[in-house]
Amino acid sequence: MSFLRVFSFSLGSHVTKYILISALFTFSLISNAGTLWPELDINNPDLSKNTVMLQCQKSLMYAPRQLEKWCEKAYDMGVYGALLFIGHHTGDGSRYVNELKRRVLKNENLAIRRLAWLYDGGLFVEEDLKEAARLYELFLTQAEEPYPILLRSIHYDLAKIYTKLEDWPNVIINAQYVIDQKLDDGSDTLAKTLKENAVAAMNN
């Protein structure tokens, strides 16, 4: 896990981060699956939602021509994250963005975090750092027992966003959160740099 965290904190491009995470996820699938691309009957009524979504995810690398049919099926079965893979495949992520916005209006916290991530990286939408920060802050306000490493990642992303916005007090607050966790994965060193730069900017 620390290997992934060091690289995800270091990468500047959200698209690159997505590709790296997808690749590592796919490699983990290989060790658990008999083949890279199992031949499954998409019309088999016994296919589980997880199996269908797995085919959707793996098709991005191993069978792109079959991606849309598997991801559409996964979406029909209730996995709206499948729209992200369709968006990457077609270059049009409007369905995914609209789905997230609809769910954000219902105050779904996962959708709030995912939409913030899109605005932060300018993926499928025009980059809007203020909106990304607002959504991330909203997520943190109402998050219920999230994974600690997820909280650290969001606080680190917020520190970077506020650095770009030159909101130095908020850079310090979010960077300090990362520093205080002390998980020894390299992220605290990066957060210290952000904090030091923010302090220096405030004193100039």
BALOTI-205880 format. One record per residue (C-alpha): residue in one letter; residue number from 1; x, z, y. Coordinates in pm, 1 decimal. Last residue first. Layout:
<atoms>
  rest   nr        px        pz        py
     A  NUM         X         Z         Y
...
</atoms>
This chain:
<atoms>
  rest   nr        px        pz        py
     N  204     654.1     291.6    3767.4
     N  203     555.1     613.3    3591.0
     M  202     242.7     465.3    3432.8
     A  201     436.8     167.4    3298.7
     A  200     700.3     397.6    3144.9
     V  199     430.9     604.4    2973.4
     A  198     272.3     286.3    2836.3
     N  197     606.2     155.4    2711.3
     E  196     677.2     485.1    2537.0
     K  195     332.4     485.6    2377.0
     L  194     365.8     130.4    2247.9
     T  193     710.5     208.4    2109.3
     K  192     581.6     523.8    1942.0
     A  191     303.4     318.3    1782.2
     L  190     558.9      83.6    1627.2
     T  189     748.5     378.6    1481.8
     D  188     425.0     534.3    1356.2
     S  187     336.0     210.1    1179.1
     G  186     642.4     219.9     958.3
     D  185     466.6     346.0     647.9
     D  184     566.9     711.3     680.9
     L  183     210.2     844.2     669.7
     K  182     270.8    1065.3     973.4
     Q  181     -90.8    1088.8    1096.5
     D  180      15.7    1218.2    1438.4
     I  179     187.4     892.7    1535.3
     V  178    -125.6     686.9    1473.9
     Y  177    -336.0     921.5    1688.6
     Q  176     -65.1     917.4    1955.2
     A  175     -89.6     540.4    1977.7
     N  174    -462.6     567.0    2040.3
     I  173    -437.7     821.1    2321.7
     I  172    -128.2     664.0    2477.9
     V  171    -278.6     315.0    2490.3
     N  170    -596.9     466.4    2632.1
     P  169    -403.2     618.4    2921.3
     W  168    -215.7     289.2    2975.4
     D  167    -507.3      51.9    3022.5
     E  166    -285.1    -248.9    3085.3
     L  165    -544.1    -476.6    2919.0
     K  164    -274.9    -613.7    2686.9
     T  163    -162.3    -257.9    2614.9
     Y  162    -526.0    -158.5    2565.6
     I  161    -552.1    -416.6    2288.0
     K  160    -232.3    -298.9    2121.6
     A  159    -341.2      66.0    2129.7
     L  158    -683.2     -38.6    2001.2
     D  157    -522.9    -218.2    1707.4
     Y  156    -325.3      99.0    1631.7
     H  155    -640.4     309.8    1650.8
     I  154    -814.0      64.3    1417.9
     S  153    -529.6      71.1    1165.5
     R  152    -509.5     449.3    1175.4
     L  151    -882.0     478.5    1111.7
     L  150    -856.0     237.7     820.0
     I  149    -565.1     437.5     673.8
     P  148    -777.2     752.3     690.2
     Y  147   -1060.4     590.5     488.9
     P  146   -1387.6     631.8     671.6
     E  145   -1585.1     957.6     647.0
     E  144   -1880.0     842.2     856.2
     A  143   -1791.7     614.3    1146.7
     Q  142   -2022.2     663.0    1445.1
     T  141   -1779.9     703.5    1734.1
     L  140   -1499.8     511.3    1565.4
     F  139   -1720.7     204.3    1531.4
     L  138   -1828.8     226.2    1892.7
     E  137   -1464.6     245.4    2001.2
     Y  136   -1389.5     -63.3    1793.3
     L  135   -1685.6    -243.1    1949.2
     R  134   -1583.3    -160.2    2303.7
     A  133   -1221.6    -253.1    2236.6
     A  132   -1321.9    -591.1    2094.1
     E  131   -1553.6    -649.0    2388.4
     K  130   -1272.9    -576.3    2632.8
     L  129   -1033.4    -793.3    2433.8
     D  128   -1255.2   -1101.1    2439.9
     E  127   -1098.6   -1394.2    2254.1
     E  126   -1342.8   -1683.9    2235.4
     V  125   -1515.4   -1682.7    1899.2
     F  124   -1446.0   -1823.4    1550.0
     L  123   -1128.0   -1610.6    1540.2
     G  122   -1022.7   -1499.6    1887.7
     G  121    -804.8   -1226.8    1738.8
     D  120    -962.2    -924.6    1906.0
     Y  119   -1306.0   -1083.8    1924.5
     L  118   -1301.8   -1147.7    1549.8
     W  117   -1179.0    -796.5    1467.9
     A  116   -1450.2    -645.5    1687.7
     L  115   -1706.3    -846.9    1491.4
     R  114   -1574.7    -700.4    1166.5
     R  113   -1582.5    -344.5    1297.6
     I  112   -1938.7    -374.2    1426.0
     A  111   -2048.5    -542.8    1103.7
     L  110   -1916.2    -247.6     904.4
     N  109   -2098.0      -8.2    1137.9
     E  108   -2441.1    -159.4    1102.4
     N  107   -2612.9     -82.6    1433.7
     K  106   -2910.3    -311.0    1372.6
     L  105   -2798.7    -517.8    1671.4
     V  104   -2458.5    -525.8    1502.8
     R  103   -2628.4    -681.4    1200.8
     R  102   -2757.4    -977.0    1400.0
     K  101   -2420.4   -1014.5    1572.0
     L  100   -2245.2   -1016.1    1233.5
     E   99   -2474.2   -1285.1    1094.7
     N   98   -2429.3   -1493.0    1408.4
     V   97   -2051.1   -1470.5    1377.3
     Y   96   -2060.8   -1562.4    1007.9
     R   95   -2289.0   -1858.4    1071.5
     S   94   -2071.3   -1971.4    1361.8
     G   93   -1754.1   -1972.8    1152.2
     D   92   -1697.8   -2347.6    1160.0
     G   91   -1353.1   -2451.3    1036.2
     T   90   -1503.3   -2565.4     707.6
     H   89   -1292.0   -2356.1     469.8
     H   88   -1228.7   -2065.1     702.5
     G   87   -1597.3   -2051.2     792.2
     I   86   -1703.8   -2071.1     428.0
     F   85   -1470.5   -1782.3     350.3
     L   84   -1620.8   -1575.8     632.8
     L   83   -1972.0   -1662.7     514.0
     A   82   -1895.6   -1487.6     184.6
     G   81   -1889.2   -1162.5     382.9
     Y   80   -2269.2   -1183.0     376.7
     V   79   -2277.8   -1066.3      16.4
     G   78   -2652.8   -1045.1     -53.6
     M   77   -2707.3   -1264.9    -359.1
     D   76   -2778.7   -1564.9    -136.1
     Y   75   -2441.4   -1505.0      25.8
     A   74   -2271.1   -1506.1    -313.5
     K   73   -2450.2   -1830.4    -398.4
     E   72   -2337.3   -1983.8     -71.1
     C   71   -1983.6   -1867.8    -149.5
     W   70   -1989.5   -2029.6    -492.1
     K   69   -2134.4   -2358.2    -365.1
     E   68   -1906.6   -2367.4     -61.8
     L   67   -1587.3   -2293.9    -248.3
     Q   66   -1614.8   -2553.1    -520.6
     R   65   -1402.7   -2814.5    -347.6
     P   64   -1158.2   -2540.4    -250.7
     A   63   -1075.9   -2464.8    -616.8
     Y   62    -763.4   -2249.9    -650.8
     M   61    -687.1   -2101.9    -311.6
     L   60   -1021.4   -2062.0    -135.6
     S   59   -1186.3   -2076.2    -479.3
     K   58   -1054.3   -1727.1    -550.9
     Q   57   -1277.3   -1567.2    -289.7
     C   56   -1597.5   -1745.4    -388.2
     Q   55   -1525.9   -1693.9    -757.9
     L   54   -1483.5   -1321.5    -690.4
     M   53   -1807.9   -1325.3    -495.1
     V   52   -1986.6   -1465.3    -798.8
     T   51   -1833.7   -1206.6   -1029.9
     N   50   -1921.2    -922.1    -793.4
     K   49   -2282.7   -1038.4    -764.3
     S   48   -2313.6   -1043.6   -1142.0
     L   47   -2356.6   -1358.5   -1345.7
     D   46   -2631.1   -1314.1   -1604.8
     P   45   -2853.7   -1584.0   -1455.6
     N   44   -2594.8   -1851.8   -1543.2
     N   43   -2648.9   -2127.0   -1287.7
     I   42   -2291.0   -2106.2   -1156.8
     D   41   -2163.7   -2168.0   -1507.9
     L   40   -1814.2   -2025.0   -1514.0
     E   39   -1482.4   -2192.1   -1583.6
     P   38   -1228.0   -1923.2   -1502.0
     W   37    -987.8   -2006.4   -1217.9
     L   36    -657.0   -1821.9   -1227.6
     T   35    -707.6   -1724.1   -1589.0
     G   34    -748.7   -1403.5   -1786.9
     A   33    -814.0   -1190.9   -1482.6
     N   32    -673.9    -851.2   -1387.5
     S   31    -317.2    -950.4   -1307.1
     I   30    -438.3   -1262.1   -1128.7
     L   29    -677.6   -1060.3    -914.9
     S   28    -389.1    -864.1    -768.6
     F   27    -227.3   -1191.9    -669.2
     T   26    -551.9   -1294.6    -501.2
     F   25    -561.6    -976.3    -296.6
     L   24    -202.7   -1028.2    -189.8
     A   23    -283.9   -1383.9     -85.1
     S   22    -603.4   -1284.0      95.6
     I   21    -419.5   -1006.8     281.2
     L   20    -146.8   -1248.2     387.3
     I   19    -394.0   -1517.5     493.7
     Y   18    -601.1   -1269.3     694.3
     K   17    -291.6   -1133.7     867.1
     T   16    -189.2   -1486.9     955.5
     V   15    -532.7   -1548.4    1104.0
     H   14    -512.7   -1222.2    1292.1
     S   13    -184.0   -1332.9    1442.8
     G   12      60.2   -1069.7    1567.0
     L   11     187.4    -952.1    1231.8
     S   10     372.8    -621.5    1243.0
     F    9      89.2    -378.9    1165.7
     S    8     -25.7    -595.7     875.3
     F    7     332.6    -619.0     750.1
     V    6     396.4    -245.9     744.4
     R    5      50.2    -177.7     602.5
     L    4      86.7    -419.3     315.1
     F    3     418.9    -274.0     201.1
     S    2     280.5      81.5     242.9
     M    1       0.0       0.0       0.0
</atoms>
